[in-house]
Amino acid sequence: MYNLIMKDVRLAVPPFFFLFPILFGALMLIPGWIYFIVILYFCWITIPNVFNQFKAQNDLMFTSVMPVSKRDMVKARVTVIVGLELLHIVIAVIFGSISIILYPNVTYYFFPPNMGFWGLNLVMLAIFNLIFIPMFYKTAYKFGWALLTAVMAAMLFAGIAQWIGIQNPVMNDMFYGTEAQQVTLQTSILISGIVIFSAFSVLAYRLAFKRFLQVET
């Protein structure tokens, strides 16, 4: 399993790809920006680049002749995707924390980079995974429509969440407030986001594995 993960990383994630999380994360330093875009860049840029690398390296044929099971092939690929997502999130959180320190008096129109916001980002990535990964494994080769559908769903969630956060007084108070009660609610949203991200990623893996069993390799 470890060797499969390292194979995927070496084939499809060149060292300069690890600069992406830093470059995207640095956008958190723009005061009052639409911070959802920082994580959406992972879906827009990192994922298509990674899967283009898999395609260019003819990874499906290469891996299918190895003495490994289809279950492990899917598990390794999902592990790499989730690992990259968490890397992007962690670095964005670091830059977001720096942004809060640098601009303590900024007035946020869009979500501030607090714990509740990061919980929403995890839900957004959970939705992306649940759509993209199983759709991709219908063929385990073509990813265009799967990526487009997953990105549109993630953007729709982000747009609706942000609109509600601005328009609804209760949600606005929950996400923009800094009192102890609001911080507690934001922490609960973060924990819920972690649970949803974990559950959806596992479900995406299981659905993908079932579909991959039908693919001739």
Accessible surface in RSA format (square Angstrom, percent):
REM  Atomic radii and reference values for relative SASA: ProtOr
REM  Chains: A
REM  Algorithm: Lee & Richards
REM  Probe-radius: 1.40
REM  Slices: 20
REM RES _ NUM      All-atoms   Total-Side   Main-Chain    Non-polar    All polar
REM                ABS   REL    ABS   REL    ABS   REL    ABS   REL    ABS   REL
RES MET A   1    85.71  44.4  48.21  31.9  37.50  89.3  47.91  40.7  37.80  50.1
RES TYR A   2   153.08  71.5 147.59  84.0   5.49  14.3 115.06  86.5  38.02  46.9
RES ASN A   3   114.81  79.2 108.80 105.1   6.01  14.5  27.65  66.6  87.15  84.2
RES LEU A   4     5.52   3.1   5.37   3.8   0.15   0.4   5.37   3.8   0.15   0.4
RES ILE A   5    37.70  21.5  37.70  28.1   0.00   0.0  37.70  27.1   0.00   0.0
RES MET A   6    49.14  25.4  49.14  32.5   0.00   0.0  34.81  29.6  14.33  19.0
RES LYS A   7    26.75  13.1  20.48  12.6   6.27  14.9  23.63  21.3   3.13   3.3
RES ASP A   8     2.04   1.4   2.04   2.0   0.00   0.0   0.04   0.1   2.00   2.0
RES VAL A   9    35.25  23.2  35.25  31.9   0.00   0.0  35.25  30.6   0.00   0.0
RES ARG A  10   183.55  77.1 153.28  78.1  30.27  72.1  60.64  82.9 122.91  74.5
RES LEU A  11    44.15  24.6  38.51  27.6   5.64  14.2  39.99  28.1   4.15  11.2
RES ALA A  12     0.00   0.0   0.00   0.0   0.00   0.0   0.00   0.0   0.00   0.0
RES VAL A  13     5.36   3.5   0.78   0.7   4.58  11.0   0.78   0.7   4.58  12.4
RES PRO A  14    29.25  21.3  25.34  23.1   3.91  14.2  29.25  24.2   0.00   0.0
RES PRO A  15   116.23  84.7 107.15  97.7   9.08  33.0 109.40  90.3   6.83  42.4
RES PHE A  16   115.96  58.0 110.32  68.3   5.64  14.7 114.27  69.3   1.69   4.8
RES PHE A  17     8.51   4.3   5.13   3.2   3.38   8.8   5.21   3.2   3.30   9.4
RES PHE A  18    81.74  40.9  76.17  47.2   5.56  14.5  76.87  46.6   4.87  13.9
RES LEU A  19    96.44  53.7  96.44  69.0   0.00   0.0  96.44  67.7   0.00   0.0
RES PHE A  20    30.36  15.2  30.36  18.8   0.00   0.0  30.36  18.4   0.00   0.0
RES PRO A  21     1.88   1.4   0.81   0.7   1.07   3.9   1.10   0.9   0.77   4.8
RES ILE A  22    79.97  45.5  79.97  59.6   0.00   0.0  79.97  57.6   0.00   0.0
RES LEU A  23   109.63  61.1 101.63  72.7   8.01  20.1 102.51  72.0   7.13  19.2
RES PHE A  24    18.77   9.4  18.77  11.6   0.00   0.0  18.77  11.4   0.00   0.0
RES GLY A  25     0.69   0.9   0.00   N/A   0.69   0.9   0.43   1.2   0.26   0.6
RES ALA A  26    38.62  35.5  33.23  51.3   5.39  12.3  33.42  47.1   5.20  13.8
RES LEU A  27    49.04  27.3  48.45  34.7   0.60   1.5  49.04  34.4   0.00   0.0
RES MET A  28     0.01   0.0   0.01   0.0   0.00   0.0   0.00   0.0   0.01   0.0
RES LEU A  29    53.73  29.9  50.43  36.1   3.30   8.3  50.85  35.7   2.88   7.7
RES ILE A  30    71.93  40.9  69.84  52.0   2.09   5.0  71.93  51.8   0.00   0.0
RES PRO A  31    66.16  48.2  48.71  44.4  17.45  63.4  49.02  40.5  17.14 106.5
RES GLY A  32    19.83  24.5   0.00   N/A  19.83  24.5   6.30  17.3  13.53  30.3
RES TRP A  33    65.19  26.2  61.04  29.5   4.15   9.7  41.42  22.1  23.78  38.6
RES ILE A  34    60.08  34.2  60.03  44.7   0.05   0.1  60.08  43.3   0.00   0.0
RES TYR A  35     2.30   1.1   0.03   0.0   2.27   5.9   0.03   0.0   2.27   2.8
RES PHE A  36     4.74   2.4   4.50   2.8   0.25   0.6   4.50   2.7   0.25   0.7
RES ILE A  37    37.39  21.3  37.39  27.9   0.00   0.0  37.39  26.9   0.00   0.0
RES VAL A  38     2.13   1.4   1.67   1.5   0.46   1.1   1.67   1.4   0.46   1.2
RES ILE A  39     1.01   0.6   1.01   0.7   0.01   0.0   1.01   0.7   0.00   0.0
RES LEU A  40     8.45   4.7   8.45   6.0   0.00   0.0   8.45   5.9   0.00   0.0
RES TYR A  41    54.97  25.7  54.97  31.3   0.00   0.0  19.39  14.6  35.58  43.9
RES PHE A  42     0.65   0.3   0.65   0.4   0.00   0.0   0.65   0.4   0.00   0.0
RES CYS A  43     0.00   0.0   0.00   0.0   0.00   0.0   0.00   0.0   0.00   0.0
RES TRP A  44    85.92  34.5  66.23  32.1  19.69  46.2  66.61  35.5  19.32  31.3
RES ILE A  45    60.05  34.2  58.46  43.5   1.60   3.8  60.05  43.2   0.00   0.0
RES THR A  46     2.01   1.4   2.01   2.0   0.00   0.0   2.01   2.7   0.00   0.0
RES ILE A  47     0.23   0.1   0.23   0.2   0.00   0.0   0.23   0.2   0.00   0.0
RES PRO A  48    22.26  16.2  22.26  20.3   0.00   0.0  22.26  18.4   0.00   0.0
RES ASN A  49    56.55  39.0  54.42  52.6   2.13   5.1   2.03   4.9  54.52  52.7
RES VAL A  50     1.64   1.1   1.64   1.5   0.00   0.0   1.64   1.4   0.00   0.0
RES PHE A  51     3.41   1.7   1.79   1.1   1.61   4.2   1.79   1.1   1.61   4.6
RES ASN A  52    78.94  54.4  75.28  72.7   3.66   8.8  19.17  46.1  59.77  57.8
RES GLN A  53    54.12  30.3  54.05  39.5   0.07   0.2   0.07   0.1  54.05  41.0
RES PHE A  54     9.33   4.7   8.27   5.1   1.06   2.8   8.51   5.2   0.82   2.3
RES LYS A  55    82.48  40.2  68.77  42.2  13.71  32.7  33.98  30.6  48.50  51.7
RES ALA A  56    84.05  77.3  41.79  64.5  42.26  96.1  54.72  77.1  29.32  77.7
RES GLN A  57    87.71  49.0  69.17  50.6  18.54  44.1   4.00   8.5  83.71  63.5
RES ASN A  58    70.12  48.4  68.81  66.5   1.31   3.2  24.78  59.7  45.33  43.8
RES ASP A  59     7.05   4.9   6.25   6.2   0.80   1.9   1.57   3.7   5.48   5.5
RES LEU A  60    35.39  19.7  30.59  21.9   4.80  12.1  32.05  22.5   3.33   9.0
RES MET A  61   124.41  64.4 119.77  79.3   4.64  11.0  91.53  77.8  32.88  43.6
RES PHE A  62    98.94  49.5  92.97  57.6   5.97  15.5  98.65  59.8   0.29   0.8
RES THR A  63     2.97   2.1   2.80   2.8   0.16   0.4   2.80   3.8   0.16   0.2
RES SER A  64    38.77  32.8   9.02  12.0  29.76  68.5   6.78  14.4  31.99  44.8
RES VAL A  65   116.52  76.7  82.96  75.1  33.56  80.9  90.02  78.2  26.50  71.9
RES MET A  66    54.37  28.2  45.19  29.9   9.18  21.8  46.90  39.9   7.47   9.9
RES PRO A  67   139.11 101.4  99.67  90.9  39.44 143.3 116.59  96.3  22.52 140.0
RES VAL A  68    49.70  32.7  22.81  20.7  26.89  64.8  30.24  26.3  19.47  52.8
RES SER A  69    58.33  49.3  45.24  60.4  13.09  30.1  49.69 105.8   8.64  12.1
RES LYS A  70    49.62  24.2  44.39  27.2   5.23  12.5  34.45  31.0  15.17  16.2
RES ARG A  71   112.66  47.3 111.96  57.1   0.69   1.7  29.39  40.2  83.26  50.5
RES ASP A  72    44.74  31.3  44.74  44.5   0.00   0.0   0.09   0.2  44.65  44.5
RES MET A  73    20.68  10.7  15.61  10.3   5.07  12.1  12.89  11.0   7.79  10.3
RES VAL A  74     0.00   0.0   0.00   0.0   0.00   0.0   0.00   0.0   0.00   0.0
RES LYS A  75    80.06  39.1  79.42  48.7   0.64   1.5  36.58  32.9  43.48  46.3
RES ALA A  76     1.32   1.2   1.32   2.0   0.00   0.0   1.32   1.9   0.00   0.0
RES ARG A  77    17.15   7.2  17.15   8.7   0.00   0.0   0.41   0.6  16.74  10.1
RES VAL A  78    11.47   7.5  11.47  10.4   0.00   0.0  11.47  10.0   0.00   0.0
RES THR A  79    57.53  40.9  51.02  51.7   6.51  15.5  42.59  57.2  14.94  22.6
RES VAL A  80     8.77   5.8   2.34   2.1   6.43  15.5   8.02   7.0   0.75   2.0
RES ILE A  81     2.97   1.7   2.97   2.2   0.00   0.0   2.97   2.1   0.00   0.0
RES VAL A  82    27.24  17.9  27.24  24.7   0.00   0.0  27.24  23.7   0.00   0.0
RES GLY A  83    37.32  46.0   0.00   N/A  37.32  46.0  30.73  84.3   6.59  14.8
RES LEU A  84    14.95   8.3  13.74   9.8   1.20   3.0  14.05   9.9   0.90   2.4
RES GLU A  85     0.19   0.1   0.00   0.0   0.19   0.5   0.19   0.4   0.00   0.0
RES LEU A  86    76.04  42.3  75.87  54.3   0.17   0.4  76.04  53.4   0.00   0.0
RES LEU A  87    58.96  32.8  54.72  39.1   4.24  10.7  58.22  40.9   0.74   2.0
RES HIS A  88     5.34   2.9   3.42   2.4   1.92   4.9   3.65   3.8   1.69   2.0
RES ILE A  89    12.61   7.2  12.61   9.4   0.00   0.0  12.61   9.1   0.00   0.0
RES VAL A  90    82.41  54.2  80.98  73.3   1.44   3.5  82.28  71.5   0.13   0.4
RES ILE A  91    27.98  15.9  27.98  20.8   0.00   0.0  27.98  20.1   0.00   0.0
RES ALA A  92     0.19   0.2   0.19   0.3   0.00   0.0   0.19   0.3   0.00   0.0
RES VAL A  93    49.90  32.8  49.67  45.0   0.23   0.6  49.67  43.2   0.23   0.6
RES ILE A  94    94.02  53.5  91.30  68.0   2.72   6.6  93.79  67.5   0.24   0.6
RES PHE A  95    37.98  19.0  37.98  23.5   0.00   0.0  37.98  23.0   0.00   0.0
RES GLY A  96     0.13   0.2   0.00   N/A   0.13   0.2   0.13   0.4   0.00   0.0
RES SER A  97    54.82  46.3  50.65  67.6   4.17   9.6  30.39  64.7  24.43  34.2
RES ILE A  98    70.85  40.3  70.85  52.8   0.00   0.0  70.85  51.0   0.00   0.0
RES SER A  99     0.10   0.1   0.10   0.1   0.00   0.0   0.00   0.0   0.10   0.1
RES ILE A 100    74.81  42.6  74.24  55.3   0.57   1.4  74.45  53.6   0.35   1.0
RES ILE A 101   134.68  76.6 117.09  87.2  17.59  42.4 123.04  88.6  11.64  31.6
RES LEU A 102   100.53  56.0  76.60  54.8  23.93  60.1  79.20  55.6  21.33  57.4
RES TYR A 103    70.92  33.1  64.90  36.9   6.02  15.7  45.95  34.5  24.96  30.8
RES PRO A 104    99.92  72.8  67.05  61.1  32.87 119.5  70.93  58.6  28.99 180.2
RES ASN A 105   138.69  95.6 110.46 106.7  28.23  68.0  39.68  95.5  99.02  95.7
RES VAL A 106    46.84  30.8  23.70  21.5  23.15  55.8  32.46  28.2  14.38  39.0
RES THR A 107   125.67  89.4 102.59 104.0  23.08  55.0  74.32  99.8  51.34  77.6
RES TYR A 108    42.93  20.0  28.03  15.9  14.90  38.8  26.99  20.3  15.94  19.6
RES TYR A 109   137.24  64.1 129.57  73.7   7.66  19.9 100.99  75.9  36.24  44.7
RES PHE A 110    53.96  27.0  53.80  33.3   0.17   0.4  53.80  32.6   0.17   0.5
RES PHE A 111     2.59   1.3   1.93   1.2   0.66   1.7   1.93   1.2   0.66   1.9
RES PRO A 112    12.74   9.3  12.74  11.6   0.00   0.0  12.74  10.5   0.00   0.0
RES PRO A 113     5.30   3.9   0.00   0.0   5.30  19.3   0.00   0.0   5.30  32.9
RES ASN A 114    26.87  18.5  21.49  20.8   5.38  13.0  22.60  54.4   4.27   4.1
RES MET A 115    70.37  36.4  69.11  45.7   1.26   3.0  46.04  39.1  24.33  32.2
RES GLY A 116     0.00   0.0   0.00   N/A   0.00   0.0   0.00   0.0   0.00   0.0
RES PHE A 117     0.99   0.5   0.99   0.6   0.00   0.0   0.99   0.6   0.00   0.0
RES TRP A 118    14.35   5.8  14.35   6.9   0.00   0.0  11.28   6.0   3.07   5.0
RES GLY A 119     0.01   0.0   0.00   N/A   0.01   0.0   0.01   0.0   0.00   0.0
RES LEU A 120    21.61  12.0  21.61  15.5   0.00   0.0  21.61  15.2   0.00   0.0
RES ASN A 121     0.00   0.0   0.00   0.0   0.00   0.0   0.00   0.0   0.00   0.0
RES LEU A 122    10.61   5.9  10.61   7.6   0.00   0.0  10.61   7.5   0.00   0.0
RES VAL A 123    23.61  15.5  23.61  21.4   0.00   0.0  23.61  20.5   0.00   0.0
RES MET A 124     0.03   0.0   0.03   0.0   0.00   0.0   0.03   0.0   0.00   0.0
RES LEU A 125     0.54   0.3   0.54   0.4   0.00   0.0   0.54   0.4   0.00   0.0
RES ALA A 126     0.00   0.0   0.00   0.0   0.00   0.0   0.00   0.0   0.00   0.0
RES ILE A 127    37.84  21.5  37.41  27.9   0.44   1.1  37.84  27.2   0.00   0.0
RES PHE A 128     0.05   0.0   0.05   0.0   0.00   0.0   0.05   0.0   0.00   0.0
RES ASN A 129     0.00   0.0   0.00   0.0   0.00   0.0   0.00   0.0   0.00   0.0
RES LEU A 130    46.52  25.9  40.06  28.7   6.46  16.2  40.06  28.1   6.46  17.4
RES ILE A 131    44.17  25.1  40.26  30.0   3.91   9.4  43.95  31.7   0.22   0.6
RES PHE A 132     0.40   0.2   0.40   0.2   0.00   0.0   0.40   0.2   0.00   0.0
RES ILE A 133     1.10   0.6   0.47   0.3   0.63   1.5   1.10   0.8   0.00   0.0
RES PRO A 134     4.77   3.5   4.77   4.3   0.00   0.0   4.77   3.9   0.00   0.0
RES MET A 135    54.15  28.0  47.14  31.2   7.00  16.7  39.82  33.9  14.33  19.0
RES PHE A 136     7.06   3.5   7.03   4.4   0.03   0.1   7.06   4.3   0.00   0.0
RES TYR A 137     8.58   4.0   8.58   4.9   0.00   0.0   4.80   3.6   3.79   4.7
RES LYS A 138   122.48  59.7 101.10  62.0  21.38  50.9  55.16  49.6  67.32  71.7
RES THR A 139    55.90  39.8  49.23  49.9   6.67  15.9  51.75  69.5   4.15   6.3
RES ALA A 140     8.54   7.8   1.38   2.1   7.16  16.3   1.38   1.9   7.16  19.0
RES TYR A 141    93.86  43.8  89.09  50.7   4.77  12.4  58.17  43.7  35.69  44.0
RES LYS A 142   141.53  69.0 135.17  82.9   6.36  15.2  78.02  70.2  63.52  67.7
RES PHE A 143    20.72  10.4  18.92  11.7   1.81   4.7  19.51  11.8   1.22   3.5
RES GLY A 144    47.19  58.2   0.00   N/A  47.19  58.2  36.51 100.2  10.68  23.9
RES TRP A 145   194.02  77.9 189.38  91.7   4.64  10.9 159.84  85.2  34.18  55.5
RES ALA A 146     4.37   4.0   2.33   3.6   2.05   4.7   2.33   3.3   2.05   5.4
RES LEU A 147    22.55  12.6  22.55  16.1   0.00   0.0  22.55  15.8   0.00   0.0
RES LEU A 148    90.47  50.4  86.78  62.1   3.69   9.3  90.19  63.3   0.28   0.8
RES THR A 149    56.14  39.9  50.83  51.5   5.31  12.6  42.00  56.4  14.14  21.4
RES ALA A 150     0.00   0.0   0.00   0.0   0.00   0.0   0.00   0.0   0.00   0.0
RES VAL A 151    13.40   8.8  13.40  12.1   0.00   0.0  13.40  11.6   0.00   0.0
RES MET A 152   111.34  57.7 108.49  71.8   2.85   6.8  93.59  79.6  17.75  23.5
RES ALA A 153    24.38  22.4  16.04  24.8   8.34  19.0  21.02  29.6   3.36   8.9
RES ALA A 154     0.08   0.1   0.08   0.1   0.00   0.0   0.08   0.1   0.00   0.0
RES MET A 155    77.78  40.3  70.12  46.4   7.65  18.2  66.34  56.4  11.44  15.2
RES LEU A 156   115.71  64.4 108.97  78.0   6.73  16.9 114.99  80.8   0.72   1.9
RES PHE A 157    46.43  23.2  41.80  25.9   4.63  12.0  45.96  27.9   0.47   1.3
RES ALA A 158     5.60   5.2   5.07   7.8   0.53   1.2   5.35   7.5   0.25   0.7
RES GLY A 159    40.93  50.5   0.00   N/A  40.93  50.5  35.49  97.4   5.44  12.2
RES ILE A 160    88.38  50.3  85.62  63.8   2.76   6.7  87.79  63.2   0.58   1.6
RES ALA A 161    14.25  13.1   6.96  10.7   7.29  16.6  12.78  18.0   1.47   3.9
RES GLN A 162    15.90   8.9  15.90  11.6   0.00   0.0  14.55  31.0   1.35   1.0
RES TRP A 163   159.27  63.9 155.87  75.4   3.40   8.0 139.32  74.3  19.95  32.4
RES ILE A 164    59.03  33.6  58.45  43.5   0.58   1.4  59.03  42.5   0.00   0.0
RES GLY A 165     0.02   0.0   0.00   N/A   0.02   0.0   0.02   0.0   0.00   0.0
RES ILE A 166    39.55  22.5  24.36  18.1  15.19  36.6  24.36  17.5  15.19  41.2
RES GLN A 167   102.92  57.5  79.42  58.0  23.50  55.9  14.30  30.4  88.62  67.2
RES ASN A 168    59.26  40.9  56.13  54.2   3.13   7.5   7.85  18.9  51.41  49.7
RES PRO A 169   106.19  77.4  94.24  85.9  11.95  43.4 101.52  83.8   4.67  29.1
RES VAL A 170   105.73  69.6  99.97  90.5   5.76  13.9 104.53  90.8   1.20   3.2
RES MET A 171    57.48  29.8  57.48  38.0   0.00   0.0  39.36  33.5  18.12  24.0
RES ASN A 172    50.51  34.8  50.51  48.8   0.00   0.0   6.34  15.2  44.18  42.7
RES ASP A 173    77.91  54.6  72.54  72.2   5.37  12.7  23.77  55.9  54.14  54.0
RES MET A 174    36.48  18.9  35.66  23.6   0.82   1.9  30.84  26.2   5.63   7.5
RES PHE A 175     2.59   1.3   2.58   1.6   0.02   0.0   2.58   1.6   0.02   0.0
RES TYR A 176    43.73  20.4  25.39  14.4  18.33  47.7  25.55  19.2  18.17  22.4
RES GLY A 177    17.08  21.1   0.00   N/A  17.08  21.1  14.61  40.1   2.47   5.5
RES THR A 178   118.50  84.3  95.26  96.6  23.24  55.4  69.11  92.8  49.39  74.7
RES GLU A 179   120.64  69.3 118.46  89.6   2.19   5.2  44.49  86.1  76.15  62.2
RES ALA A 180    82.78  76.1  68.41 105.6  14.37  32.7  75.58 106.4   7.20  19.1
RES GLN A 181   132.29  74.0 123.07  89.9   9.22  22.0  41.14  87.6  91.15  69.1
RES GLN A 182    19.64  11.0  19.64  14.4   0.00   0.0   0.63   1.3  19.01  14.4
RES VAL A 183    57.88  38.1  57.88  52.4   0.00   0.0  57.88  50.3   0.00   0.0
RES THR A 184    86.27  61.4  82.29  83.4   3.98   9.5  60.39  81.1  25.88  39.1
RES LEU A 185    68.65  38.2  68.36  48.9   0.29   0.7  68.36  48.0   0.29   0.8
RES GLN A 186     4.96   2.8   4.96   3.6   0.00   0.0   0.00   0.0   4.96   3.8
RES THR A 187    44.93  32.0  44.93  45.5   0.00   0.0  39.73  53.4   5.20   7.9
RES SER A 188    54.79  46.3  51.27  68.4   3.53   8.1  29.71  63.3  25.08  35.1
RES ILE A 189    33.61  19.1  31.50  23.5   2.11   5.1  33.10  23.8   0.52   1.4
RES LEU A 190    40.38  22.5  40.38  28.9   0.00   0.0  40.38  28.4   0.00   0.0
RES ILE A 191   100.65  57.3 100.65  75.0   0.00   0.0 100.65  72.5   0.00   0.0
RES SER A 192    56.23  47.5  51.57  68.8   4.67  10.7  26.36  56.1  29.88  41.9
RES GLY A 193     0.16   0.2   0.00   N/A   0.16   0.2   0.00   0.0   0.16   0.4
RES ILE A 194    85.32  48.6  84.92  63.3   0.40   1.0  85.32  61.4   0.00   0.0
RES VAL A 195    91.53  60.2  87.87  79.5   3.66   8.8  90.80  78.9   0.73   2.0
RES ILE A 196    57.77  32.9  56.50  42.1   1.27   3.1  57.77  41.6   0.00   0.0
RES PHE A 197    10.67   5.3  10.67   6.6   0.00   0.0  10.67   6.5   0.00   0.0
RES SER A 198    55.17  46.6  49.62  66.2   5.55  12.8  35.56  75.7  19.61  27.5
RES ALA A 199    54.72  50.3  41.48  64.0  13.23  30.1  50.58  71.2   4.13  10.9
RES PHE A 200    62.43  31.2  62.43  38.7   0.00   0.0  62.43  37.8   0.00   0.0
RES SER A 201     8.93   7.5   8.27  11.0   0.66   1.5   8.65  18.4   0.28   0.4
RES VAL A 202    72.81  47.9  70.57  63.9   2.24   5.4  72.76  63.2   0.05   0.1
RES LEU A 203    79.23  44.1  77.73  55.6   1.50   3.8  78.98  55.5   0.25   0.7
RES ALA A 204     0.00   0.0   0.00   0.0   0.00   0.0   0.00   0.0   0.00   0.0
RES TYR A 205    28.56  13.3  28.56  16.3   0.00   0.0  27.51  20.7   1.05   1.3
RES ARG A 206   144.20  60.5 142.38  72.6   1.82   4.3  33.12  45.3 111.08  67.3
RES LEU A 207    66.76  37.2  66.40  47.5   0.35   0.9  66.50  46.7   0.26   0.7
RES ALA A 208     0.00   0.0   0.00   0.0   0.00   0.0   0.00   0.0   0.00   0.0
RES PHE A 209    27.12  13.6  27.12  16.8   0.00   0.0  27.12  16.4   0.00   0.0
RES LYS A 210   135.01  65.9 130.93  80.3   4.08   9.7  77.16  69.5  57.85  61.6
RES ARG A 211    89.06  37.4  84.77  43.2   4.29  10.2  22.69  31.0  66.37  40.2
RES PHE A 212     1.11   0.6   1.11   0.7   0.00   0.0   1.11   0.7   0.00   0.0
RES LEU A 213    90.78  50.6  68.00  48.7  22.77  57.3  68.00  47.8  22.77  61.3
RES GLN A 214   145.94  81.6 118.40  86.5  27.54  65.6  49.54 105.5  96.40  73.1
RES VAL A 215    19.36  12.7  13.36  12.1   6.01  14.5  17.39  15.1   1.97   5.3
RES GLU A 216   164.63  94.5 141.40 107.0  23.22  55.3  63.94 123.7 100.69  82.2
RES THR A 217    81.40  57.9  17.10  17.3  64.30 153.2  24.24  32.6  57.16  86.4
END  Absolute sums over single chains surface
CHAIN  1 A    10796.1       9501.0       1295.1       7689.2       3107.0
END  Absolute sums over all chains
TOTAL         10796.1       9501.0       1295.1       7689.2       3107.0
